Every structure is written in structure tokens, then in C-alpha cells.
Amino acid sequence: IAATSMLFLRHAMLAETDMPVSMLTALTILLLHRAITGPPSARAWLLVGSCSGLGFLFKGPAAVALPLLVYVAYGVVSPQQRRALWQRRALLAPVTFALLALPWYLAVYLLPEGRAALQGSIQGELQNTFLDATHEGSLFYYFPRLPAQMLPWGLLLPPALWLVGLNPGVLEGVR
């Protein structure tokens, strides 16, 4: 669906890192959900670490912020899942993340001019992600434009939200 929407096609031609980061972040969250709610699996946690590490290589801290928020939310909102968050297998995710993401950052850091460049890059990404959200308008500016940007599939978004609002149980069978 995303590959045939206008917004996706527009940004695909620009070759921005936002697209692969979005995919890897969504995949990290999906795998995180499966690792927490599914049967205990070391493989699931390895995949969580791999996807988040690759996302970090593309865009820095922005790729890790949302999955970490989801991880914390599971512990707060879902007490029955809290045990899965602290299983030993879960340590495979940050270890895999570190093995994938840190060698490149370490190599750059060891270059004479790399330390300043790396600090500026990470600082810039953190500032752009969390502090300087420079957008054309408020949240209400984007909601009416979202269906048009997601054409042709965006036209189905309002009726889908309306149907889910009428029957919240409709999503219970989706897994």
C-alpha cells in the first residue's frame, strides 16, 4: 500500500534516509511486539537488535527512540508482559544493536576530524528529532492533507477509522 501512495513515491525519488529508517523502525516495533508477546525466542530479540542497529546506522538516535518508547510502554501498560521484558534473551537486542551500529561510529570517532563531525551529527539529529520540529502547521494542518498525500489508499482511511470506531472489536481477530 505504501509503495503505491503519492507521498511514498514522492519521497522515494529524493533518496532520503527517512524511508529506510521508517521501515526499519516499524519492523523493529513489530518484532519487539512478537518478542514480548510471542513464545520466548532468542531469534526474535536478535532481529529486534538487528533492525534497530541498521536503523541507527541510517539516521542515528531517531531510529531507536520510538522502539524504546514502545518497550517502556509495554512495561507500564501491560503488567502481564513485564516478565517478558526482563528475560535474559532480551539482552540479545542491545548486544546485537551494539555489534552492528557501534563499529562504524567508533571508526569515525577515531579519525582526527571524526570526533567533532560525529558529535555535530548526533547532536543535530537529536535536536531535529526532539527539539526543532519545524513543520508548516499544527497537527490539525496535516490531518486533512493526509488522505490526499496517501492517494489512492488515503481515501479509504476515513471510512476505515469510522468502521473501527463503530465496532472496536473488529481488530481483535487481526494478528
N, C-alpha and C positions, 0 to 999 in steps of 0.2 A: 504494500500500500504506500509506504513512504517513497519508494523508488519511482512511483508514478505521480507524485504530488508536485505542484508547481514550486513550492518553497524548497523542497529537496533538490529538484532538478536545477533550480537557480543557484543554490549553494554548491552543488556538485561541480559545476563548471568553474567555480572560483578556487577549487582545490584547497579549501580551508581545513584546518585540523579539527574544527568543531564536529564535522560529520563522523570521522572515525572515533573521536572521543565520545560522542553521544552513543554510538553503537556499543563501544566497549563499556561505558558506564551502565547502559541498560542491561547488557549481558552480565556485568558484574552483579547488579542488583537481582536479576533473575536467578543466577547461580547461587547467590547468597541466600535467597529465599529457599531454594532447593536444598542447600546445605543445612539450613536451620530446621526446616520443616520436614524434610525427607529422612530416609533411613541414614544412619551415620555412615559417612563416606569420606575417606581421605581424598579421593579424586575430586569431589565437589569443592573442597577447600583449596586444592591445588589450582583448580580452574578459576576460582574467585581471585586468588592471588595473581594468577597469570593475566587475567583480563584487566585487573586494576593496575598492575605493573605496566602493561602495554599502554593503557590509557594515560598513565603518569608520564611515560616517555613522550607521548604525543603532545600533552598540554600542561603537564605539571600538576600541582595540587588540586586543580579544579576537578580532575578525573577521580579523585579519591574522596572529596568532600561529601557528595551525595550518598555513595555507598556506606560511608562511615555513619552518616545520619540515619540511614535505614537500619544499620546494625544496632545503633543505640536505641532507636525506636522499638525494635523488636524486644529489647530488654525491658523497656519501660511499659509498652502497651501490652505485650504478650508474656505474662509471667510464666505460663506453661512452656514457653520456648526458651526461657532464660538458661535452662540447663544446657541446651544445645550451643548456646553462645560461648560457654566456658569449657567445652570439651577440648581435650588435648589436640584433636585433629584440627581444630580451628586455628591453631598456631601455624599450620602449614600455609595459610593465606599470607600473613605478613612476611614469612620467611621467603616464600616464592616471589612475592612482590619485591622484596629487597634484592633478591638474586637477579631479577630482571631489570629493575629500574636503577638501582644504585651504581652499577659499574660505569654506566655512561656518565652519570653526574660526577662520580669520583674521578674519571679520566679528565673531564673538563676542569674540575676543581684543581687538579694537579698541574695544569698548564699555567704558565706565568700570568697571562691575562685572563685566564679562565675563571678565577675566583670572583673577580668583580663582575664579569659577564654573567656568571651563574647567579650571583646574588641579585643582580639587577633583573634578570629574567624571572626568577622565582618571586621576587618582591613585586614585580609588575603583574604577574599572573594572579598573585594573592590579592593585590589591590583591585585589579579588574574584576575578579570573581566576587569578592566580598564587599568592597567599599565603593568603587566607582561604577555603579550600574547606570551607565549613560544610555538611556533609551529615549525614544521620541515622545513617549507619553506614559500615562499611568497604566495600571493593569487593565482598566476599562477601555483604553485605547486599542489594546491588542485583541480583546475578546471578539468584537465584531469583525475584525480583519482575519482572524484565524481560519474560519471556514473558507474564505476566498483564497488564502495562501495555500490551503491544503486541497485545492480543487484537483480532481473531481470528487475526491473522497470526503472533503470537508463538508460537503452538502449533507452527508449522512450523519455528521456529528450531532447537530441539534436534535434530530429525531431519536438518535441512539441514547442520548442523555435523558431525553423525555421518557423513553421506554424504561430505562433503568430506574428513573425516579418513580414511575408508576408501579414498578414491580422490582423492588430491590433484591428479591430472592432469585432473579433471573441469572445472576452471576455466580450463584452458589455451585452450579454444576460445571462451571468453567475451571479447568485446572491445567 
